[in-house]
Amino acid sequence: MDELELIAKTCIKDQRLYEIVESVSKMSEDEKAEFRAKVKKYFLAKNSAEDVEAYNFFMIVTDQDNSKKIIEIYNSLLK
């Protein structure tokens, strides 16, 4: 299973994650770049397993059009 599908399946179980993905999907490229920079800065000194997982989630979701692709997968899984 690829990362986008895994995130989409997790969004079905956790509405908070879906809301994050949805919010990111509505951001412009500049807003996503700014958000990514803030995420990198926040997680710079964090190294617990949960922090690494959260960092990876945000990096995937904010990369290119991944958030929109995740929402498409999410919607197809709900059908």
C-alpha positions in Angstrom: 0.0 0.0 0.0 1.4 3.4 -0.9 1.7 6.3 1.5 -1.2 8.3 0.0 -3.6 5.4 0.3 -2.5 4.7 3.9 -3.2 8.3 4.8 -6.6 8.2 3.1 -7.5 5.0 5.0 -6.3 6.6 8.2 -8.5 9.7 7.5 -11.5 7.5 7.5 -10.8 6.5 11.1 -9.6 9.9 12.2 -11.6 12.9 11.1 -9.0 15.3 12.5 -6.4 14.0 10.0 -9.0 14.4 7.2 -9.6 18.0 8.2 -5.8 18.7 8.0 -5.5 17.1 4.6 -8.6 19.0 3.4 -7.2 22.3 4.7 -3.9 21.7 3.0 -5.6 20.9 -0.3 -7.2 24.4 -0.2 -3.8 26.1 0.2 -2.0 27.8 -2.6 1.6 26.6 -3.5 3.0 29.6 -1.5 0.9 28.8 1.5 2.0 25.2 1.4 5.6 26.2 1.2 5.2 28.5 4.1 3.4 25.8 6.1 6.1 23.2 5.3 8.8 25.7 6.5 6.9 26.1 9.8 6.5 22.3 10.2 10.3 21.8 9.5 11.1 24.4 12.1 8.7 23.0 14.7 10.0 19.4 14.3 13.7 20.4 14.1 14.6 19.3 17.6 11.9 16.6 17.9 12.9 13.0 17.6 10.3 10.7 19.3 8.7 8.1 17.1 5.4 10.1 17.2 7.2 13.3 16.2 8.9 11.6 13.3 5.6 10.0 12.1 3.8 13.4 12.3 6.7 15.1 10.5 6.5 12.5 7.7 2.7 13.0 7.5 3.0 16.7 7.1 5.8 16.4 4.5 3.8 14.0 2.4 0.5 16.0 2.7 2.2 19.3 1.7 4.2 17.9 -1.2 2.9 19.0 -4.6 -0.8 17.9 -5.1 -0.6 15.0 -2.6 -3.4 16.4 -0.4 -5.8 16.5 -3.4 -4.8 12.9 -4.4 -5.4 11.8 -0.8 -8.9 13.3 -0.8 -9.6 11.6 -4.2 -8.5 8.2 -2.7 -10.5 8.9 0.5 -13.7 9.6 -1.5 -13.2 6.5 -3.6 -12.8 4.4 -0.5 -16.1 5.8 0.9 -18.1 4.6 -2.2 
